[in-house]
């Protein structure tokens, strides 16, 4: 089924994240309803969701979600040969989709649950670094194939359409339950609306949804290439996912420090800080200047056990946070939070101040509704 994309004058995106800090798994209705409430912020050229805790039966395996543009069987065969050479593939299946959903020209979607099979010098790599290397190979060297999700016990589902259409296409509310859901409705400004370019962006279990425009994209991208990350999906947001993986997974920096790198305070603010704080900010600026994100932005970043929202240092893009019991919400608009519950409290974070949610229960203690 094809549909007419409505004309819009607005240039904005909508983002939403919800986390149950008790580890309770829940269906997609909250995220779908909330992001649909902000429909005016998109135009049907991109929508998507990231969900955590959805593959408990395969929780020890990397879940590779791969799209094959133009339903390319040649690309699929090449990818599967590559996976067989580099991984133990414990299950491979087409991702279930609804053929009646209101989306345009979907690619072929498959998922592969894999364990690394390292050989030679690659045995020195950690499993995560090995998977990143192989994902980068597929995305840069195999035409018409894109790995758009690569973490354990989580998945990204995205494409061209309004978010509720993408949710219907992947049957999210019928098939999946998770303890973190993030969602995005896209209004592409400088980049094309295509299935791989929709949000969220993912590497391993790190996912990012973004509202805004990154004017530092070229500098950010070149810095990340020195660490083996290559941007192939034709949108500026991709650099944030790779920067988060570099800083938080590989360099083990906490969210609070990453926020200082992405949204560094102005120099006149630094001048009025106490000596210890001033020295930290100056050191971060000197070491990580190429990862400063210039331009208006709000992001929601998630990985297993954590979710955080962050806006640029002068808050040029909106962000609102809310709580209801164990639920933490981060949203472009307060109205979206109130569309799904009557929150216990709602607040607007300062520019550059992260809103952080962390899992209360020990790893693995995730409960289903």
Residue frames as qw, qx, qy, qz and C-alpha x, y, z in Angstrom:
[[0.000, 0.888, 0.460, 0.000, 0.00, 0.00, 0.00],
 [0.411, 0.194, -0.004, 0.891, 1.28, 3.48, -0.90],
 [0.155, -0.832, -0.480, 0.231, 0.21, 6.74, 0.69],
 [0.279, 0.787, 0.045, 0.548, 0.60, 10.44, 0.13],
 [0.526, -0.239, -0.385, 0.720, 3.07, 12.16, 2.46],
 [0.038, -0.926, -0.375, 0.032, 1.46, 15.36, 3.81],
 [0.390, 0.610, -0.103, 0.682, 3.12, 18.70, 3.20],
 [0.562, -0.694, -0.309, 0.327, 4.59, 20.38, 6.28],
 [0.218, 0.872, -0.135, 0.416, 6.19, 23.74, 7.01],
 [0.608, -0.740, 0.265, -0.109, 7.56, 22.73, 10.41],
 [0.639, 0.455, -0.581, 0.217, 11.14, 21.52, 10.77],
 [0.451, -0.534, 0.542, -0.465, 11.30, 19.52, 14.00],
 [0.541, 0.049, -0.839, -0.036, 11.58, 15.99, 15.34],
 [0.693, -0.527, 0.116, -0.477, 9.90, 14.31, 18.27],
 [0.478, 0.246, -0.812, 0.226, 11.62, 11.99, 20.70],
 [0.717, -0.480, 0.095, -0.496, 10.44, 10.02, 23.68],
 [0.448, 0.244, -0.831, 0.224, 11.95, 7.57, 26.14],
 [0.714, -0.489, 0.102, -0.491, 10.41, 5.57, 28.96],
 [0.432, 0.288, -0.816, 0.256, 12.24, 3.30, 31.40],
 [0.782, -0.541, -0.148, -0.273, 10.87, 1.15, 34.19],
 [0.085, 0.692, -0.630, 0.343, 13.64, 1.34, 36.76],
 [0.733, -0.295, 0.522, -0.321, 12.34, -1.78, 38.52],
 [0.093, -0.288, 0.895, 0.328, 13.14, -3.85, 35.41],
 [0.564, 0.387, 0.648, -0.336, 9.48, -4.60, 34.68],
 [0.157, 0.028, 0.701, 0.695, 8.89, -5.42, 31.03],
 [0.386, 0.571, 0.466, -0.555, 5.91, -3.79, 29.38],
 [0.578, 0.494, 0.575, 0.302, 4.43, -3.54, 25.92],
 [0.378, 0.111, 0.248, 0.885, 4.81, -0.76, 23.40],
 [0.017, -0.795, -0.573, -0.199, 1.55, 1.07, 23.99],
 [0.325, -0.814, -0.135, 0.463, 3.11, 3.80, 26.17],
 [0.351, -0.369, 0.403, 0.760, 5.84, 4.68, 23.67],
 [0.205, 0.359, 0.712, 0.568, 3.57, 4.39, 20.63],
 [0.091, -0.844, -0.529, -0.015, 0.83, 6.54, 22.16],
 [0.344, -0.753, -0.019, 0.560, 3.30, 9.18, 23.38],
 [0.310, -0.235, 0.493, 0.778, 5.16, 9.58, 20.10],
 [0.130, 0.534, 0.719, 0.426, 1.89, 9.61, 18.15],
 [0.162, -0.851, -0.406, 0.292, 0.76, 12.50, 20.36],
 [0.199, -0.707, 0.225, 0.640, 3.60, 14.56, 18.80],
 [0.676, 0.392, 0.559, 0.277, 2.72, 13.71, 15.22],
 [0.271, 0.956, 0.111, -0.015, 2.87, 17.35, 14.11],
 [0.308, -0.799, 0.442, 0.266, 6.64, 17.30, 14.76],
 [0.479, -0.156, 0.768, 0.395, 7.24, 14.76, 11.98],
 [0.486, 0.474, -0.207, -0.704, 6.20, 14.34, 8.38],
 [0.936, 0.180, 0.215, -0.215, 6.17, 10.60, 7.77],
 [0.613, 0.663, -0.425, 0.065, 9.75, 10.41, 6.45],
 [0.433, 0.312, -0.755, 0.382, 11.13, 8.58, 9.48],
 [0.675, -0.519, 0.155, -0.501, 10.03, 6.82, 12.62],
 [0.680, 0.199, -0.691, 0.143, 11.45, 4.17, 14.89],
 [0.720, -0.619, 0.108, -0.295, 11.82, 2.50, 18.26],
 [0.380, 0.387, -0.792, 0.281, 14.51, 0.85, 20.37],
 [0.806, -0.432, -0.051, -0.400, 13.42, -1.77, 22.90],
 [0.141, 0.509, -0.789, 0.314, 15.48, -3.44, 25.65],
 [0.404, -0.147, 0.797, -0.424, 14.86, -6.87, 27.13],
 [0.733, 0.295, -0.049, -0.611, 13.00, -8.38, 24.16],
 [0.769, 0.320, -0.541, -0.118, 15.07, -11.51, 23.45],
 [0.555, -0.598, 0.506, -0.280, 15.50, -13.28, 26.81],
 [0.969, 0.045, 0.243, -0.006, 15.83, -16.67, 25.11],
 [0.764, 0.437, -0.006, 0.474, 18.85, -15.36, 23.19],
 [0.247, -0.969, 0.011, -0.002, 20.13, -12.87, 25.77],
 [0.632, -0.539, 0.389, 0.398, 23.74, -14.14, 25.51],
 [0.590, 0.251, 0.532, 0.553, 23.89, -13.65, 21.74],
 [0.007, 0.357, -0.140, -0.923, 24.24, -10.54, 19.62],
 [0.469, 0.605, 0.635, -0.110, 21.00, -9.84, 17.74],
 [0.175, -0.227, 0.414, 0.864, 21.93, -8.42, 14.33],
 [0.464, 0.694, 0.472, -0.283, 19.01, -6.68, 12.63],
 [0.290, -0.241, 0.538, 0.754, 19.92, -6.24, 8.98],
 [0.546, 0.668, 0.273, -0.425, 18.03, -4.50, 6.19],
 [0.489, 0.007, 0.648, 0.584, 18.62, -5.38, 2.56],
 [0.262, 0.549, -0.025, -0.793, 17.80, -2.46, 0.30],
 [0.542, 0.356, -0.465, -0.603, 15.75, -3.23, -2.79],
 [0.918, -0.111, 0.269, -0.271, 15.04, -6.63, -1.16],
 [0.409, 0.669, -0.610, -0.113, 18.48, -7.63, -2.47],
 [0.984, -0.153, 0.057, -0.066, 18.91, -11.41, -2.36],
 [0.720, 0.463, -0.297, 0.423, 22.49, -11.01, -3.58],
 [0.048, -0.646, 0.431, -0.628, 23.36, -8.81, -0.59],
 [0.799, -0.401, 0.216, -0.393, 21.62, -11.24, 1.75],
 [0.979, 0.112, -0.115, 0.128, 23.62, -14.18, 0.41],
 [0.489, 0.554, -0.370, 0.562, 26.88, -12.23, 0.74],
 [0.352, -0.614, 0.366, -0.604, 26.06, -11.18, 4.30],
 [0.923, -0.268, 0.124, -0.249, 25.14, -14.72, 5.32],
 [0.861, 0.290, -0.257, 0.328, 28.41, -16.08, 3.90],
 [0.184, 0.614, -0.396, 0.658, 30.26, -13.40, 5.86],
 [0.610, -0.521, 0.278, -0.528, 28.38, -14.22, 9.07],
 [0.996, -0.062, -0.057, -0.038, 29.05, -17.94, 8.69],
 [0.702, 0.417, -0.323, 0.478, 32.78, -17.21, 8.31],
 [0.153, 0.473, -0.389, 0.775, 32.96, -14.95, 11.37],
 [0.483, -0.286, 0.397, -0.726, 30.23, -16.02, 13.80],
 [0.004, 0.173, 0.982, -0.071, 28.40, -18.98, 15.21],
 [0.415, -0.125, -0.208, -0.877, 24.89, -18.27, 13.91],
 [0.141, 0.077, 0.919, -0.361, 22.46, -19.91, 16.34],
 [0.337, 0.616, 0.693, -0.161, 19.28, -18.63, 14.65],
 [0.040, -0.148, 0.355, 0.922, 18.38, -16.70, 11.53],
 [0.191, 0.585, 0.787, -0.048, 14.89, -15.57, 10.63],
 [0.073, 0.507, 0.331, 0.793, 12.99, -12.90, 8.77],
 [0.035, 0.123, 0.494, -0.860, 11.79, -10.18, 11.13],
 [0.132, 0.574, 0.808, 0.015, 7.98, -10.46, 11.30],
 [0.045, 0.155, -0.078, -0.984, 6.20, -7.60, 9.55],
 [0.412, 0.547, 0.617, -0.389, 2.64, -6.62, 8.71],
 [0.344, 0.168, 0.600, 0.702, 2.17, -6.45, 4.92],
 [0.005, 0.779, 0.570, 0.261, -0.93, -4.29, 5.39],
 [0.375, -0.650, -0.202, 0.629, 0.91, -1.54, 7.28],
 [0.319, 0.929, 0.186, 0.026, 0.92, 1.98, 5.85],
 [0.446, -0.645, 0.374, 0.494, 4.59, 2.21, 4.86],
 [0.566, 0.767, -0.172, -0.250, 6.47, 2.91, 1.64],
 [0.715, 0.546, -0.429, 0.078, 8.79, 0.45, -0.17],
 [0.652, -0.652, 0.377, -0.088, 10.17, -1.47, 2.83],
 [0.273, 0.554, -0.784, -0.066, 13.47, -3.33, 2.45],
 [0.845, -0.118, -0.519, -0.054, 13.89, -6.99, 3.36],
 [0.315, -0.690, 0.459, -0.463, 14.46, -7.38, 7.13],
 [0.860, -0.059, -0.501, 0.072, 16.25, -10.31, 8.75],
 [0.394, -0.772, 0.406, -0.289, 17.73, -10.92, 12.19],
 [0.782, 0.237, -0.543, 0.192, 20.62, -13.17, 13.14],
 [0.647, -0.723, 0.198, -0.142, 21.52, -14.28, 16.67],
 [0.753, 0.483, -0.355, 0.271, 25.25, -14.78, 16.69],
 [0.682, -0.679, 0.160, 0.219, 28.30, -15.45, 18.85],
 [0.223, 0.847, -0.456, -0.157, 31.77, -14.29, 17.76],
 [0.964, 0.001, 0.150, 0.218, 34.15, -16.87, 16.28],
 [0.010, 0.935, -0.327, -0.141, 37.48, -15.04, 16.53],
 [0.939, 0.163, 0.067, 0.295, 40.54, -16.27, 14.69],
 [0.632, 0.376, -0.078, 0.673, 44.20, -15.31, 14.65],
 [0.237, 0.148, -0.258, 0.925, 45.02, -11.77, 15.76],
 [0.405, -0.456, -0.244, -0.754, 41.33, -11.03, 16.26],
 [0.684, -0.390, -0.602, 0.135, 41.35, -13.23, 19.36],
 [0.366, -0.061, -0.358, 0.857, 42.93, -10.24, 21.10],
 [0.244, -0.322, -0.173, -0.898, 39.78, -8.21, 20.55],
 [0.336, 0.122, 0.691, -0.628, 36.96, -8.15, 23.06],
 [0.292, 0.437, 0.841, 0.128, 33.70, -9.64, 21.80],
 [0.177, 0.854, 0.332, -0.360, 32.16, -6.16, 21.58],
 [0.027, -0.704, 0.404, 0.584, 35.08, -4.73, 19.60],
 [0.268, -0.034, 0.881, 0.388, 34.98, -7.73, 17.29],
 [0.280, 0.640, 0.715, -0.035, 31.27, -7.22, 16.60],
 [0.099, 0.865, 0.035, -0.491, 31.78, -3.49, 15.96],
 [0.154, -0.472, 0.656, 0.569, 34.53, -4.32, 13.46],
 [0.248, 0.207, 0.899, 0.295, 32.30, -6.78, 11.60],
 [0.215, 0.786, 0.520, -0.257, 29.31, -4.43, 11.61],
 [0.023, 0.782, -0.222, -0.581, 31.50, -1.70, 10.11],
 [0.218, -0.199, 0.812, 0.503, 32.66, -4.13, 7.41],
 [0.271, 0.507, 0.813, 0.098, 29.10, -5.03, 6.39],
 [0.129, 0.871, 0.343, -0.328, 27.98, -1.39, 6.36],
 [0.001, -0.786, 0.335, 0.519, 30.95, -0.17, 4.32],
 [0.096, -0.391, 0.819, 0.409, 31.77, -3.10, 2.05],
 [0.203, 0.289, 0.925, 0.143, 28.56, -4.99, 1.23],
 [0.185, -0.051, -0.266, -0.945, 26.29, -3.01, -1.06],
 [0.564, -0.308, -0.409, -0.648, 22.58, -2.79, -0.17],
 [0.701, -0.371, -0.591, 0.145, 23.11, -4.30, 3.30],
 [0.057, -0.609, 0.302, -0.731, 22.93, -2.30, 6.54],
 [0.495, -0.301, -0.739, 0.342, 23.21, -3.57, 10.10],
 [0.170, -0.619, -0.061, -0.765, 20.91, -1.22, 11.99],
 [0.677, -0.592, 0.207, -0.386, 20.85, -3.03, 15.35],
 [0.669, 0.371, -0.619, 0.177, 23.59, -5.14, 16.92],
 [0.240, -0.500, 0.598, -0.578, 23.13, -5.47, 20.68],
 [0.242, -0.082, -0.959, 0.125, 22.21, -8.32, 22.98],
 [0.104, -0.527, -0.794, 0.284, 18.62, -8.77, 24.20],
 [0.136, 0.665, 0.181, -0.712, 17.48, -5.57, 22.47],
 [0.470, 0.341, 0.640, 0.503, 16.47, -4.37, 19.06],
 [0.111, 0.422, -0.060, -0.898, 15.91, -1.35, 16.86],
 [0.366, 0.513, 0.756, 0.176, 12.89, -1.18, 14.56],
 [0.019, 0.646, 0.008, -0.763, 12.75, 1.79, 12.19],
 [0.436, 0.313, 0.684, 0.494, 11.84, 2.98, 8.73],
 [0.055, -0.084, -0.254, -0.962, 10.07, 5.48, 6.48],
 [0.372, -0.561, -0.663, -0.327, 6.68, 6.36, 7.90],
 [0.389, -0.665, 0.188, -0.610, 5.11, 7.92, 10.94],
 [0.072, -0.374, 0.854, -0.354, 6.14, 6.13, 14.15],
 [0.679, 0.058, 0.524, -0.511, 2.74, 4.54, 14.62],
 [0.810, 0.466, -0.206, -0.291, 2.99, 3.14, 11.08],
 [0.361, 0.516, -0.761, 0.158, 6.43, 1.68, 11.82],
 [0.371, -0.213, 0.755, -0.497, 5.07, 0.17, 15.05],
 [0.816, 0.261, 0.238, -0.458, 2.24, -1.38, 13.06],
 [0.656, 0.565, -0.478, -0.151, 4.63, -2.62, 10.37],
 [0.300, 0.375, -0.830, 0.281, 6.85, -4.43, 12.90],
 [0.705, -0.443, -0.481, -0.275, 3.85, -5.37, 15.09],
 [0.229, 0.408, -0.599, 0.650, 5.71, -4.01, 18.10],
 [0.480, -0.316, 0.378, -0.726, 2.83, -3.93, 20.55],
 [0.931, -0.013, -0.132, -0.341, 1.83, -7.50, 19.67],
 [0.893, 0.229, -0.344, 0.178, 5.24, -9.18, 19.69],
 [0.537, 0.301, -0.434, 0.658, 7.59, -7.40, 22.09],
 [0.508, -0.842, -0.168, -0.070, 7.95, -6.37, 25.73],
 [0.612, 0.303, -0.310, 0.662, 10.86, -4.46, 27.19],
 [0.455, -0.670, -0.396, 0.433, 11.87, -2.37, 30.18],
 [0.106, -0.553, 0.129, 0.817, 13.18, 0.57, 28.09],
 [0.504, 0.617, 0.543, 0.266, 11.45, 1.97, 25.03],
 [0.102, -0.526, 0.110, 0.837, 12.74, 4.95, 23.06],
 [0.482, 0.626, 0.601, 0.124, 10.91, 6.42, 20.08],
 [0.186, -0.400, 0.235, 0.866, 11.47, 8.99, 17.37],
 [0.494, 0.732, 0.469, -0.009, 9.48, 10.84, 14.75],
 [0.503, -0.233, 0.298, 0.778, 11.69, 12.40, 12.11],
 [0.391, 0.890, 0.173, -0.158, 11.50, 15.51, 9.99],
 [0.743, -0.018, 0.238, 0.626, 14.64, 15.20, 7.79],
 [0.063, 0.922, 0.015, -0.381, 16.17, 18.59, 7.03],
 [0.118, 0.770, -0.533, -0.332, 19.55, 18.08, 5.35],
 [0.135, -0.263, 0.944, 0.145, 19.50, 14.32, 4.74],
 [0.482, -0.048, -0.627, -0.611, 17.21, 11.96, 2.82],
 [0.698, -0.174, 0.424, -0.550, 14.27, 10.18, 4.34],
 [0.676, 0.255, -0.658, -0.212, 15.13, 6.52, 3.87],
 [0.875, -0.367, -0.283, -0.142, 14.84, 3.33, 5.91],
 [0.770, -0.033, -0.342, 0.538, 18.42, 3.22, 7.12],
 [0.216, 0.364, -0.161, 0.892, 18.48, 6.92, 7.96],
 [0.546, -0.657, -0.254, -0.455, 15.56, 6.81, 10.38],
 [0.087, -0.480, 0.669, -0.561, 16.23, 6.91, 14.12],
 [0.526, -0.784, 0.299, 0.139, 17.22, 5.27, 16.48],
 [0.554, 0.630, -0.535, 0.097, 20.87, 4.78, 15.58],
 [0.885, -0.418, 0.176, -0.108, 22.57, 1.84, 17.18],
 [0.517, 0.508, -0.673, 0.146, 25.93, 0.23, 17.76],
 [0.249, -0.008, -0.891, 0.379, 25.99, -2.80, 20.06],
 [0.192, -0.630, -0.747, 0.090, 23.33, -2.03, 22.68],
 [0.128, -0.427, -0.143, 0.884, 23.82, 1.77, 22.52],
 [0.229, 0.626, 0.638, 0.386, 20.97, 3.61, 20.85],
 [0.120, -0.314, -0.104, 0.936, 20.40, 7.30, 20.17],
 [0.207, 0.752, 0.574, 0.248, 17.39, 9.35, 19.11],
 [0.351, -0.232, 0.011, 0.907, 18.05, 12.98, 18.26],
 [0.204, 0.882, 0.423, 0.047, 16.18, 16.21, 17.61],
 [0.189, -0.867, 0.155, 0.435, 18.25, 18.98, 16.08],
 [0.718, 0.673, -0.091, 0.154, 21.13, 19.52, 13.71],
 [0.744, -0.490, 0.173, 0.420, 24.82, 18.77, 14.29],
 [0.385, 0.911, -0.147, -0.023, 26.94, 21.44, 12.64],
 [0.243, -0.708, 0.662, 0.043, 30.10, 19.76, 13.98],
 [0.957, 0.131, 0.199, -0.163, 29.34, 16.53, 12.10],
 [0.712, 0.610, -0.309, 0.159, 32.46, 16.63, 9.90],
 [0.012, 0.651, -0.632, 0.419, 34.82, 17.15, 12.83],
 [0.725, -0.268, 0.493, -0.399, 33.02, 14.54, 14.94],
 [0.947, 0.293, 0.028, -0.126, 33.08, 12.01, 12.09],
 [0.567, 0.640, -0.461, 0.238, 36.79, 12.40, 11.33],
 [0.255, -0.564, 0.653, -0.437, 37.70, 11.98, 14.99],
 [0.837, -0.091, 0.418, -0.343, 35.64, 8.78, 15.25],
 [0.848, 0.479, -0.221, -0.055, 37.22, 7.34, 12.10],
 [0.175, 0.651, -0.681, 0.287, 40.54, 7.26, 13.96],
 [0.430, -0.252, 0.757, -0.423, 38.93, 4.72, 16.30],
 [0.076, 0.012, 0.964, 0.256, 37.44, 2.52, 13.58],
 [0.326, 0.578, 0.637, -0.392, 33.93, 3.99, 13.33],
 [0.119, 0.004, 0.552, 0.825, 32.64, 4.81, 9.85],
 [0.387, 0.446, 0.396, -0.703, 29.48, 6.79, 9.14],
 [0.111, 0.023, 0.835, 0.539, 27.53, 5.22, 6.28],
 [0.088, 0.553, 0.824, -0.089, 23.86, 6.03, 6.94],
 [0.150, 0.460, 0.368, 0.794, 23.70, 9.56, 5.48],
 [0.358, -0.830, -0.279, -0.325, 22.67, 11.47, 8.58],
 [0.109, 0.677, -0.456, 0.567, 24.46, 13.50, 11.23],
 [0.722, -0.518, 0.195, -0.416, 23.01, 11.61, 14.20],
 [0.950, 0.096, -0.280, 0.101, 25.07, 8.50, 13.50],
 [0.398, 0.518, -0.495, 0.573, 28.15, 10.16, 15.02],
 [0.460, -0.545, 0.346, -0.610, 26.47, 10.41, 18.44],
 [0.971, -0.156, -0.013, -0.181, 25.89, 6.66, 18.69],
 [0.826, 0.285, -0.296, 0.385, 29.53, 5.93, 17.87],
 [0.091, 0.612, -0.393, 0.680, 30.79, 8.68, 20.20],
 [0.705, -0.475, 0.216, -0.481, 28.75, 7.22, 23.07],
 [0.992, -0.003, -0.112, 0.058, 30.16, 3.75, 22.40],
 [0.587, 0.478, -0.350, 0.552, 33.71, 5.11, 22.31],
 [0.092, -0.582, 0.372, -0.717, 33.40, 7.20, 25.46],
 [0.690, -0.386, 0.271, -0.548, 31.18, 5.04, 27.66],
 [0.998, -0.023, 0.009, -0.060, 32.02, 1.48, 26.64],
 [0.806, 0.356, -0.222, 0.417, 35.61, 1.65, 25.47],
 [0.269, 0.476, -0.368, 0.752, 36.87, 4.48, 27.65],
 [0.478, -0.433, -0.725, 0.242, 34.48, 3.77, 30.54],
 [0.018, 0.136, -0.186, 0.973, 33.47, 7.36, 31.17],
 [0.097, 0.473, 0.784, -0.391, 30.25, 7.94, 33.15],
 [0.190, 0.744, 0.570, 0.292, 27.22, 9.69, 31.71],
 [0.218, -0.917, -0.161, 0.294, 27.94, 12.82, 33.72],
 [0.382, -0.509, 0.417, 0.649, 31.36, 13.23, 32.05],
 [0.358, 0.306, 0.710, 0.524, 30.00, 12.41, 28.60],
 [0.057, 0.886, 0.459, 0.007, 27.44, 15.19, 29.06],
 [0.276, -0.823, 0.128, 0.479, 30.29, 17.62, 29.81],
 [0.409, -0.176, 0.628, 0.638, 32.01, 16.54, 26.56],
 [0.245, 0.525, 0.714, 0.393, 28.95, 16.77, 24.31],
 [0.084, -0.885, -0.322, -0.325, 27.55, 19.97, 25.84],
 [0.578, -0.060, -0.304, 0.755, 30.62, 21.68, 27.24],
 [0.148, -0.859, -0.356, 0.337, 29.90, 24.80, 29.31],
 [0.366, 0.875, 0.017, 0.316, 30.76, 28.19, 27.86],
 [0.605, 0.221, -0.361, 0.675, 34.20, 29.58, 28.71],
 [0.155, -0.530, 0.196, -0.810, 32.69, 32.43, 30.75],
 [0.833, -0.434, -0.094, -0.331, 30.93, 29.80, 32.86],
 [0.874, 0.029, -0.323, 0.362, 34.18, 27.87, 33.28],
 [0.280, 0.504, -0.298, 0.760, 35.90, 31.02, 34.53],
 [0.436, -0.509, 0.221, -0.708, 33.51, 31.18, 37.51],
 [0.907, -0.190, -0.360, -0.102, 33.83, 27.53, 38.55],
 [0.623, -0.698, 0.351, 0.031, 35.81, 26.31, 41.54],
 [0.014, 0.688, -0.678, -0.257, 39.33, 25.21, 40.72],
 [0.447, -0.083, 0.890, 0.028, 38.65, 21.46, 40.65],
 [0.582, 0.589, 0.535, -0.168, 35.64, 21.78, 38.35],
 [0.301, 0.871, -0.209, -0.326, 37.45, 24.30, 36.15],
 [0.154, -0.537, 0.794, 0.241, 40.43, 21.98, 35.70],
 [0.529, 0.192, 0.827, -0.014, 38.14, 19.08, 34.77],
 [0.521, 0.758, 0.315, -0.233, 36.23, 21.12, 32.18],
 [0.173, 0.836, -0.420, -0.307, 39.43, 22.46, 30.63],
 [0.314, -0.333, 0.873, 0.170, 40.98, 18.98, 30.45],
 [0.566, 0.402, 0.715, -0.076, 37.88, 17.53, 28.80],
 [0.427, 0.853, 0.066, -0.293, 37.76, 20.39, 26.31],
 [0.020, 0.727, -0.620, -0.294, 41.40, 19.88, 25.36],
 [0.334, -0.169, 0.920, 0.112, 41.24, 16.08, 25.03],
 [0.338, 0.418, 0.842, 0.043, 37.76, 15.73, 23.51],
 [0.161, 0.497, -0.042, -0.851, 37.30, 19.00, 21.59],
 [0.217, 0.121, -0.718, -0.651, 36.48, 17.07, 18.36],
 [0.201, -0.363, -0.908, -0.062, 33.50, 15.42, 20.12],
 [0.130, 0.363, 0.350, -0.853, 31.90, 18.67, 21.25],
 [0.250, 0.532, 0.764, 0.265, 28.47, 18.69, 19.58],
 [0.016, 0.235, -0.024, -0.972, 27.82, 22.07, 17.99],
 [0.323, -0.205, -0.575, -0.723, 24.34, 23.08, 16.97],
 [0.599, -0.234, 0.257, -0.721, 20.91, 22.70, 18.54],
 [0.532, 0.057, -0.834, -0.137, 20.22, 19.21, 19.85],
 [0.655, -0.349, 0.452, -0.495, 18.33, 17.05, 22.26],
 [0.509, 0.241, -0.815, -0.137, 19.19, 13.36, 22.53],
 [0.814, -0.355, 0.297, -0.350, 17.91, 10.33, 24.38],
 [0.387, 0.474, -0.791, 0.016, 20.58, 7.65, 24.77],
 [0.857, -0.308, 0.220, -0.350, 19.92, 4.15, 26.09],
 [0.469, 0.333, -0.818, 0.011, 21.78, 0.94, 26.74],
 [0.689, -0.343, -0.638, -0.025, 21.12, -1.97, 29.09],
 [0.542, -0.436, -0.509, 0.507, 20.45, -0.68, 32.58],
 [0.189, -0.486, -0.120, 0.845, 20.51, 3.06, 31.75],
 [0.298, 0.703, 0.489, 0.421, 18.72, 5.77, 29.82],
 [0.261, -0.550, -0.189, 0.770, 19.53, 9.45, 29.75],
 [0.338, 0.829, 0.375, 0.240, 18.30, 12.61, 28.06],
 [0.447, -0.434, 0.052, 0.780, 20.47, 15.62, 27.27],
 [0.372, 0.882, 0.280, 0.078, 19.94, 18.94, 25.54],
 [0.558, 0.471, -0.091, 0.677, 22.49, 21.39, 24.18],
 [0.429, -0.193, -0.446, 0.761, 24.07, 23.84, 26.59],
 [0.139, 0.095, 0.110, -0.980, 21.69, 26.71, 25.77],
 [0.348, 0.349, 0.812, -0.311, 18.64, 24.48, 25.31],
 [0.260, 0.306, -0.367, -0.839, 17.78, 25.28, 21.71],
 [0.525, -0.105, -0.733, -0.420, 15.75, 22.08, 21.45],
 [0.603, -0.463, 0.170, -0.627, 13.08, 21.14, 24.01],
 [0.501, 0.020, -0.853, 0.140, 13.30, 18.39, 26.60],
 [0.576, -0.467, 0.170, -0.650, 10.95, 17.54, 29.45],
 [0.312, 0.125, -0.920, 0.200, 11.33, 14.84, 32.08],
 [0.659, -0.362, 0.023, -0.659, 8.72, 13.15, 34.25],
 [0.096, 0.168, -0.948, 0.253, 8.26, 10.38, 36.78],
 [0.758, -0.231, -0.094, -0.603, 5.41, 8.07, 37.67],
 [0.929, -0.310, 0.194, -0.057, 6.42, 5.51, 40.30],
 [0.698, -0.312, 0.488, 0.421, 9.28, 3.50, 38.81],
 [0.602, 0.600, 0.395, 0.348, 8.71, 4.94, 35.35],
 [0.239, -0.589, 0.136, 0.760, 11.04, 7.67, 34.08],
 [0.546, 0.715, 0.417, 0.132, 10.03, 9.66, 31.01],
 [0.244, -0.466, 0.249, 0.813, 12.08, 11.92, 28.74],
 [0.428, 0.636, 0.631, 0.124, 10.20, 13.69, 25.98],
 [0.256, 0.283, 0.253, 0.889, 10.18, 16.56, 23.51],
 [0.329, -0.437, -0.144, -0.825, 6.87, 17.68, 25.01],
 [0.241, -0.090, 0.730, -0.633, 5.16, 17.41, 28.37],
 [0.711, 0.144, -0.002, -0.688, 1.89, 16.70, 26.57],
 [0.677, 0.240, -0.675, -0.171, 3.25, 13.34, 25.39],
 [0.158, 0.120, -0.854, 0.482, 3.97, 12.29, 28.98],
 [0.400, 0.113, 0.473, -0.777, 0.51, 13.36, 30.09],
 [0.674, 0.199, -0.397, -0.591, -1.03, 11.47, 27.17],
 [0.668, 0.081, -0.740, -0.011, 0.07, 8.18, 28.80],
 [0.542, -0.389, -0.643, 0.376, -0.19, 8.92, 32.55],
 [0.235, -0.926, -0.046, -0.292, -0.70, 11.54, 35.22],
 [0.635, 0.313, -0.491, 0.508, 2.92, 11.94, 36.34],
 [0.593, -0.614, -0.374, 0.362, 4.01, 12.33, 39.95],
 [0.192, -0.799, 0.078, 0.564, 6.26, 15.17, 38.84],
 [0.663, 0.613, 0.238, 0.357, 7.43, 16.89, 35.67],
 [0.321, -0.799, 0.116, 0.495, 10.45, 19.17, 35.22],
 [0.617, 0.775, -0.054, 0.123, 12.54, 20.90, 32.58],
 [0.799, -0.291, 0.049, 0.524, 16.27, 20.17, 32.85],
 [0.051, -0.868, 0.212, 0.446, 18.83, 22.92, 32.38],
 [0.682, 0.675, -0.276, -0.065, 20.87, 23.00, 29.19],
 [0.416, 0.542, -0.693, 0.229, 23.68, 20.44, 29.29],
 [0.406, -0.323, 0.681, -0.517, 22.21, 18.78, 32.40],
 [0.380, 0.031, -0.874, -0.302, 21.53, 15.05, 31.85],
 [0.745, -0.223, 0.220, -0.589, 18.39, 13.34, 33.10],
 [0.254, 0.358, -0.898, -0.001, 19.56, 9.88, 34.10],
 [0.863, -0.201, 0.093, -0.454, 17.59, 6.70, 34.73],
 [0.181, 0.425, -0.885, 0.066, 19.25, 3.56, 36.04],
 [0.739, -0.194, -0.591, -0.258, 17.92, 0.07, 36.64],
 [0.505, -0.615, 0.380, -0.471, 17.24, -0.57, 40.32],
 [0.959, -0.152, 0.208, -0.117, 17.31, -4.37, 40.16],
 [0.450, -0.489, 0.661, 0.350, 20.42, -6.47, 39.64],
 [0.326, 0.417, -0.622, -0.577, 21.34, -7.47, 36.09],
 [0.257, -0.017, -0.943, -0.211, 19.07, -10.18, 34.80],
 [0.048, 0.390, 0.791, -0.469, 16.28, -9.51, 37.28],
 [0.260, 0.059, -0.283, -0.921, 13.84, -8.30, 34.68],
 [0.298, 0.289, 0.834, -0.363, 10.18, -8.99, 35.20],
 [0.065, -0.265, -0.670, -0.691, 7.34, -9.26, 32.74],
 [0.431, -0.133, 0.126, -0.884, 4.00, -7.56, 33.24]]
